Amino acid sequence: MLAAEFLRGKENLAPLSNEFTIGSMNRREFTQFCAGMAATMGLSQAVGLRMAEAGATQARPPVIWLHGQECTGCTESLLRAQHPTLETLILDLISLEYHETLSVGAGHQAEAHKQKIMQENKGKYILVTEGGTPTKDNGIYCKVGGKTHVEHVREAAEGAAAIIAIGSCASWGGIQSADPNPTGARPTQDIVPEKLVINIPGCPPNPYNFISTVLYLLTFKKPPDLDEKNRPKFAYGRLIHENCERRPHFDAGRFALEFGDLGHRQGWCLYKIGCKGPETYANCPAIGFGDVGFGSWPVGTGHPCFGCTEKETAFHKPIHSLATVKTLTPPTAFPTVEGAKGWPADPAAVAIVAGIGGALIGAGAVAASRMRGTPADEDDASHAKS
């Protein structure tokens, strides 16, 4: 739960002045950014204005960011955010006090500063965990400053106002938790089961899902609506399959069967080569990655989604195995693209042709009988007598 001190915010926020700036953004740019963040969360522009006011007028919350077993991809994706840029985020929206990749200090100096911040801001700071937590052999497979990652997470979680697990490693355990999981890697939630951990899964997650969550916390002093896996619904409330630009090909039965084939080159659906979009909840096709325009996500670039936001899918289900389709299954009313060419014909195609042929023959018989002036049923009866 959020600490009482963190929940105690200003009821009425002062409007932004025209001279206001936050980092590299002026008042207009920051308000537009917050309106965009609110829109991605399914909220109104008025809420976006409240988020802008909260980000500008409230004290910046201290953030303690811990690294466990991971590749630092989550931090790398955050480094590439442009709205706002990283320096605006960590210097103006939040106060990033400890981060083992970005901190200027090192060694005992950095660890002493972390302890100081946690003691002075107990119940007020945000804890962000990146990476899985090894638990086997008392957690000796990931240590910083003589302490295991298990100890660091539990110590920092004790005084945190909010805890965010960023990335699939912190949310689910990550690739190191895949069988046979030699280090006993576990998600953050398993390490501090008595705490609410907001999961922002992805490998890496979209940085704007993280930034939007932080802005929501600052504005409303509570987490956004979460699903049963503690993921924000605004980002993980809909299947990738529902918004995928290749969905029309799925509905029409057009599938790439292997990388580089005709269907793959023409942008057909990637379901048959293992796309997990039909069972994966995320907003990847809606907002893309890297601020470089439409289609900047795995499926948009021609690679199947591997379900990194799903605990049961990512790193546990073979990459090219078929997804469990949670909504509509692939259509059966069309000849399959993998059917043999020529004869013997595909059974589905034969059934369709036979059905169409039967309908045409029946329609022809009715038309012929009407041309002779004989009702179709009488004509059939006379043929039966003869």
MIBA-520599 format. One record per residue (C-alpha): x, z, y. Coordinates in Angstrom, 3 decimals. Layout:
BEGIN
NODE      east        up     north
NODE         X         Z         Y
...
//
This chain:
BEGIN
NODE      east        up     north
NODE     0.000     0.000     0.000
NODE     1.070    -0.503     3.601
NODE     2.396     2.628     5.263
NODE     0.199     4.319     7.877
NODE     2.815     3.822    10.582
NODE     2.829     0.080     9.991
NODE    -0.976    -0.099    10.018
NODE    -1.122     1.602    13.399
NODE    -1.017    -1.432    15.723
NODE    -2.345    -2.347    19.128
NODE    -6.114    -2.889    19.163
NODE    -6.106    -5.077    22.269
NODE    -3.178    -7.395    22.717
NODE    -2.197    -8.578    26.156
NODE    -2.535   -12.360    26.696
NODE     0.654   -14.362    26.731
NODE     2.098   -15.139    30.131
NODE     2.926   -18.687    31.141
NODE     6.597   -17.713    31.425
NODE     6.657   -16.415    27.858
NODE     9.304   -17.789    25.492
NODE    10.194   -16.799    21.965
NODE    13.502   -18.123    20.786
NODE    13.601   -21.879    21.334
NODE     9.812   -22.123    21.755
NODE     7.829   -21.781    24.967
NODE     4.320   -20.321    25.177
NODE     2.572   -23.587    24.354
NODE     4.835   -24.410    21.406
NODE     4.562   -20.945    19.891
NODE     0.771   -20.913    20.280
NODE     0.562   -24.340    18.611
NODE     2.790   -23.111    15.799
NODE     0.589   -20.070    15.169
NODE    -2.534   -22.231    15.312
NODE    -0.979   -24.426    12.632
NODE    -0.123   -21.404    10.520
NODE    -3.701   -20.156    10.866
NODE    -5.006   -23.586     9.859
NODE    -2.944   -23.582     6.660
NODE    -4.550   -20.228     5.866
NODE    -8.048   -21.567     6.433
NODE    -8.469   -19.482     9.593
NODE    -9.746   -20.417    13.044
NODE    -7.763   -21.303    16.159
NODE    -8.858   -17.985    17.645
NODE    -7.017   -16.231    14.825
NODE    -4.006   -18.410    15.574
NODE    -4.053   -17.151    19.153
NODE    -4.203   -13.558    17.907
NODE    -1.211   -14.254    15.684
NODE     0.700   -15.649    18.652
NODE    -0.134   -12.601    20.755
NODE     0.886   -10.230    17.969
NODE     4.169   -12.057    17.405
NODE     4.976   -11.943    21.112
NODE     3.854    -8.471    22.130
NODE     4.448    -6.176    19.177
NODE     7.735    -4.617    18.189
NODE     9.640    -6.734    15.716
NODE     9.455    -5.173    12.249
NODE    12.823    -4.479    10.588
NODE    13.348    -6.475     7.385
NODE    15.535    -5.500     4.436
NODE    16.209    -8.552     2.219
NODE    17.661    -7.945    -1.247
NODE    19.213   -10.518    -3.579
NODE    18.965   -10.218    -7.358
NODE    19.430   -12.844   -10.053
NODE    18.775   -16.153    -8.305
NODE    20.376   -19.243    -6.767
NODE    19.641   -18.377    -3.102
NODE    17.322   -21.398    -2.981
NODE    14.589   -19.379    -1.277
NODE    16.923   -18.486     1.584
NODE    18.184   -22.072     1.694
NODE    14.629   -23.380     2.112
NODE    14.072   -20.886     4.929
NODE    17.270   -22.123     6.608
NODE    15.635   -25.557     6.866
NODE    12.420   -24.416     8.532
NODE    11.932   -26.035    11.924
NODE     8.716   -24.444    13.253
NODE    10.122   -21.932    14.047
NODE    13.805   -22.341    13.309
NODE    15.598   -19.664    11.343
NODE    17.177   -18.006    14.388
NODE    13.780   -17.725    16.070
NODE    12.300   -16.210    12.939
NODE    14.948   -13.598    12.250
NODE    15.878   -12.750    15.851
NODE    12.529   -12.956    17.660
NODE     9.652   -12.678    15.186
NODE    11.285   -10.183    12.850
NODE    14.481    -8.163    12.956
NODE    16.483    -9.138     9.877
NODE    18.649    -6.062     9.452
NODE    20.117    -6.650     6.002
NODE    20.574    -9.871     4.071
NODE    23.432   -10.307     1.640
NODE    23.803   -14.011     2.517
NODE    23.188   -14.022     6.266
NODE    24.500   -10.614     7.370
NODE    27.551   -10.681     9.639
NODE    28.787    -7.390     8.266
NODE    30.116    -7.078     4.739
NODE    31.082    -4.497     2.154
NODE    30.600    -0.807     2.971
NODE    29.751    -1.660     6.588
NODE    26.689    -3.693     5.534
NODE    25.556    -1.086     3.008
NODE    25.876     1.731     5.561
NODE    23.799    -0.240     8.058
NODE    21.069    -0.786     5.443
NODE    20.887     2.932     4.749
NODE    20.697     3.676     8.480
NODE    17.838     1.211     9.036
NODE    15.851     2.508     6.064
NODE    16.176     6.108     7.218
NODE    15.325     5.422    10.876
NODE    12.383     3.131    10.053
NODE    10.881     4.785     7.013
NODE     7.349     3.513     6.524
NODE     7.857     0.717     9.076
NODE    10.163    -1.898     7.559
NODE     9.337    -4.888     5.368
NODE    11.185    -5.258     2.080
NODE    11.796    -8.795     0.823
NODE    13.169    -9.295    -2.687
NODE    14.699   -12.578    -3.778
NODE    15.656   -12.991    -7.420
NODE    14.855   -11.415   -10.743
NODE    15.871    -7.885   -11.670
NODE    17.901    -7.398   -14.873
NODE    16.843    -4.275   -16.756
NODE    18.759    -4.500   -20.037
NODE    21.610    -2.027   -20.548
NODE    20.428    -0.020   -17.528
NODE    20.585    -3.076   -15.262
NODE    24.356    -3.506   -15.253
NODE    24.128    -7.318   -15.015
NODE    23.497    -7.311   -11.259
NODE    25.232    -4.733    -9.066
NODE    25.973    -4.519    -5.332
NODE    28.040    -1.750    -3.768
NODE    28.261     0.122    -7.065
NODE    24.453     0.259    -7.538
NODE    22.337    -1.812    -9.872
NODE    19.673    -4.092    -8.452
NODE    17.063    -1.859   -10.085
NODE    18.330     1.064    -7.997
NODE    18.422    -0.995    -4.798
NODE    14.835    -2.229    -5.256
NODE    13.409     1.203    -6.044
NODE    15.281     2.864    -3.197
NODE    14.208     0.287    -0.591
NODE    10.618     0.100    -1.893
NODE    10.169     3.847    -1.446
NODE    10.056     3.648     2.349
NODE     8.782     0.105     2.810
NODE     5.563    -0.615     4.716
NODE     5.138    -3.897     2.830
NODE     6.948    -5.596    -0.039
NODE     7.207    -9.370    -0.433
NODE     8.674   -11.001    -3.542
NODE     9.817   -14.443    -2.431
NODE    10.356   -17.143    -5.053
NODE     9.520   -17.418    -8.729
NODE    12.473   -15.276    -9.767
NODE    11.257   -12.264    -7.786
NODE     7.602   -13.014    -8.560
NODE     7.831   -13.771   -12.300
NODE    11.427   -13.171   -13.441
NODE    12.623   -16.749   -13.011
NODE    14.711   -18.965   -15.231
NODE    16.859   -16.011   -16.347
NODE    13.728   -14.465   -17.901
NODE    13.201   -17.491   -20.178
NODE    13.735   -16.946   -23.895
NODE    15.871   -15.263   -25.058
NODE    16.159   -13.446   -21.675
NODE    19.594   -11.926   -22.426
NODE    19.647    -9.618   -19.387
NODE    16.052    -8.409   -19.601
NODE    15.165   -10.017   -16.258
NODE    11.878    -8.764   -14.777
NODE     9.846    -9.437   -11.611
NODE     9.842    -7.016    -8.693
NODE     6.315    -5.828    -9.490
NODE     7.518    -4.504   -12.856
NODE    10.272    -2.486   -11.175
NODE     7.923    -0.745    -8.716
NODE     4.530    -0.877   -10.487
NODE     3.089     1.796    -8.208
NODE     3.548    -0.448    -5.134
NODE     1.654    -3.522    -3.960
NODE     4.021    -6.490    -4.108
NODE     2.915    -9.690    -2.378
NODE     4.156   -12.594    -4.492
NODE     5.224   -15.853    -2.805
NODE     6.261   -17.858    -5.902
NODE     7.927   -21.246    -5.924
NODE    11.306   -22.655    -6.855
NODE    11.834   -22.573    -3.984
NODE     8.611   -21.612    -2.214
NODE     7.590   -23.389     0.940
NODE     9.068   -21.367     3.838
NODE     5.820   -21.614     5.785
NODE     3.962   -19.709     3.094
NODE     6.376   -16.848     3.729
NODE     6.259   -17.137     7.523
NODE     2.450   -17.287     7.525
NODE     2.272   -14.160     5.387
NODE     4.605   -12.269     7.738
NODE     2.596   -13.354    10.792
NODE    -0.609   -12.230     9.094
NODE     0.933    -8.831     8.361
NODE     2.018    -8.487    11.987
NODE    -1.408    -9.478    13.322
NODE    -3.838    -7.689    11.025
NODE    -1.649    -4.889     9.637
NODE    -2.686    -5.782     6.103
NODE    -1.853    -8.481     3.540
NODE    -3.837   -11.734     3.501
NODE    -6.426   -12.156     0.748
NODE    -4.604   -12.147    -2.586
NODE    -5.509   -13.580    -5.987
NODE    -5.270   -11.720    -9.292
NODE    -1.514   -12.382    -9.356
NODE    -1.028   -10.979    -5.826
NODE    -0.435   -14.435    -4.340
NODE    -1.920   -15.265    -0.912
NODE    -5.044   -17.317    -1.543
NODE    -4.427   -19.516     1.480
NODE    -1.359   -20.957    -0.251
NODE    -2.207   -20.555    -3.941
NODE    -5.991   -20.806    -3.991
NODE    -6.328   -24.435    -5.136
NODE    -4.851   -26.539    -7.901
NODE    -2.161   -29.043    -6.963
NODE    -4.263   -31.532    -8.940
NODE    -7.069   -31.295    -6.372
NODE    -4.950   -32.483    -3.432
NODE    -2.390   -34.722    -5.158
NODE    -1.985   -38.187    -3.668
NODE    -1.786   -39.557    -7.234
NODE    -5.154   -38.077    -8.239
NODE    -7.048   -41.436    -7.925
NODE    -4.741   -42.884   -10.597
NODE    -5.537   -39.934   -12.886
NODE    -9.267   -40.509   -12.414
NODE    -8.830   -44.205   -13.176
NODE    -6.706   -43.610   -16.277
NODE    -3.512   -45.065   -14.819
NODE    -0.472   -43.097   -16.011
NODE     3.295   -43.510   -15.940
NODE     4.485   -43.193   -19.547
NODE     8.209   -42.884   -18.884
NODE    10.531   -42.772   -15.923
NODE    11.139   -46.200   -14.447
NODE     8.294   -48.021   -16.201
NODE     5.801   -50.186   -14.313
NODE     3.344   -47.324   -13.769
NODE     6.080   -45.037   -12.484
NODE     7.318   -47.672   -10.051
NODE     3.789   -48.270    -8.799
NODE     3.136   -44.588    -8.131
NODE     0.699   -43.908   -10.983
NODE    -0.212   -40.403   -12.170
NODE     2.617   -38.426   -13.821
NODE     0.388   -36.360   -16.148
NODE     1.559   -38.167   -19.302
NODE     5.229   -37.366   -18.603
NODE     4.622   -33.662   -18.139
NODE     3.230   -33.041   -14.654
NODE     1.860   -29.493   -14.530
NODE    -0.202   -30.101   -11.390
NODE    -3.508   -29.783   -13.319
NODE    -2.708   -26.143   -14.161
NODE    -0.660   -25.093   -11.125
NODE    -2.009   -23.407    -8.007
NODE    -0.047   -24.244    -4.848
NODE    -0.325   -26.107    -1.550
NODE     2.735   -28.349    -2.053
NODE     0.964   -31.716    -1.528
NODE    -0.819   -30.419     1.568
NODE     2.193   -29.283     3.608
NODE     5.258   -30.803     1.899
NODE     8.821   -29.580     2.300
NODE    11.583   -29.889     4.844
NODE     9.472   -31.108     7.801
NODE    10.265   -34.721     6.935
NODE     6.761   -36.102     6.572
NODE     4.183   -36.968     3.939
NODE     5.130   -37.043     0.260
NODE     8.104   -34.685     0.596
NODE     7.432   -32.707    -2.565
NODE     8.386   -33.302    -6.229
NODE     5.382   -35.418    -7.288
NODE     5.531   -37.319    -4.015
NODE     9.105   -38.341    -4.834
NODE     8.296   -39.379    -8.412
NODE     9.043   -36.261   -10.466
NODE     6.435   -34.250   -12.389
NODE     5.519   -30.810   -11.099
NODE     6.884   -28.197   -13.511
NODE     4.539   -25.395   -12.485
NODE     7.022   -23.127   -10.715
NODE     4.276   -21.068    -9.063
NODE     2.684   -20.147   -12.401
NODE     3.998   -17.196   -14.397
NODE     3.010   -18.630   -17.783
NODE     4.254   -22.155   -17.042
NODE     7.492   -22.138   -15.087
NODE    10.597   -21.709   -17.266
NODE     8.452   -21.084   -20.344
NODE     6.609   -24.344   -20.998
NODE     8.668   -27.443   -21.883
NODE     9.068   -29.656   -18.838
NODE     7.591   -32.789   -20.427
NODE     4.789   -31.153   -22.429
NODE     1.259   -31.969   -21.307
NODE    -0.429   -29.615   -18.870
NODE    -3.585   -27.712   -19.690
NODE    -6.109   -29.471   -17.466
NODE    -8.256   -26.811   -15.820
NODE   -10.805   -29.157   -14.267
NODE   -11.506   -32.765   -15.288
NODE    -9.721   -34.170   -18.314
NODE    -8.253   -37.686   -18.248
NODE   -11.038   -40.313   -18.437
NODE   -12.002   -41.951   -21.738
NODE   -14.084   -44.765   -20.259
NODE   -11.046   -46.962   -19.688
NODE    -8.605   -48.623   -22.090
NODE    -5.536   -46.399   -22.337
NODE    -2.394   -47.702   -20.684
NODE    -0.312   -46.881   -23.760
NODE    -2.477   -48.922   -26.131
NODE    -0.952   -51.744   -28.188
NODE    -1.043   -55.158   -26.541
NODE    -3.015   -57.903   -28.275
NODE    -4.643   -57.282   -31.698
NODE    -5.464   -54.950   -33.277
NODE    -7.104   -53.875   -30.019
NODE    -7.243   -50.339   -28.722
NODE   -10.286   -48.527   -30.245
NODE   -11.532   -47.444   -26.835
NODE   -11.293   -50.978   -25.517
NODE   -13.124   -52.319   -28.580
NODE   -15.919   -49.795   -28.079
NODE   -16.284   -50.741   -24.443
NODE   -16.301   -54.487   -25.165
NODE   -18.755   -54.022   -28.031
NODE   -21.085   -52.021   -25.834
NODE   -20.959   -54.603   -23.067
NODE   -21.408   -57.449   -25.572
NODE   -24.423   -55.775   -27.183
NODE   -26.044   -55.276   -23.817
NODE   -25.488   -58.920   -22.887
NODE   -26.939   -60.186   -26.193
NODE   -30.023   -58.017   -25.765
NODE   -30.488   -59.138   -22.192
NODE   -30.119   -62.772   -23.257
NODE   -32.793   -62.419   -25.942
NODE   -35.234   -60.913   -23.468
NODE   -34.534   -63.656   -20.925
NODE   -35.034   -66.414   -23.542
NODE   -38.345   -64.992   -24.745
NODE   -39.651   -64.791   -21.201
NODE   -38.715   -68.405   -20.557
NODE   -40.887   -69.406   -23.568
NODE   -43.697   -67.228   -22.273
NODE   -43.562   -64.994   -25.348
NODE   -43.229   -61.221   -25.009
NODE   -39.975   -59.983   -26.479
NODE   -41.658   -57.702   -29.024
NODE   -44.007   -60.522   -30.271
NODE   -41.035   -62.864   -30.550
NODE   -39.205   -60.299   -32.632
NODE   -42.257   -59.865   -34.850
NODE   -42.643   -63.618   -35.488
NODE   -38.977   -63.801   -36.485
NODE   -39.500   -60.908   -38.861
NODE   -42.463   -62.664   -40.580
NODE   -40.502   -65.886   -41.038
//
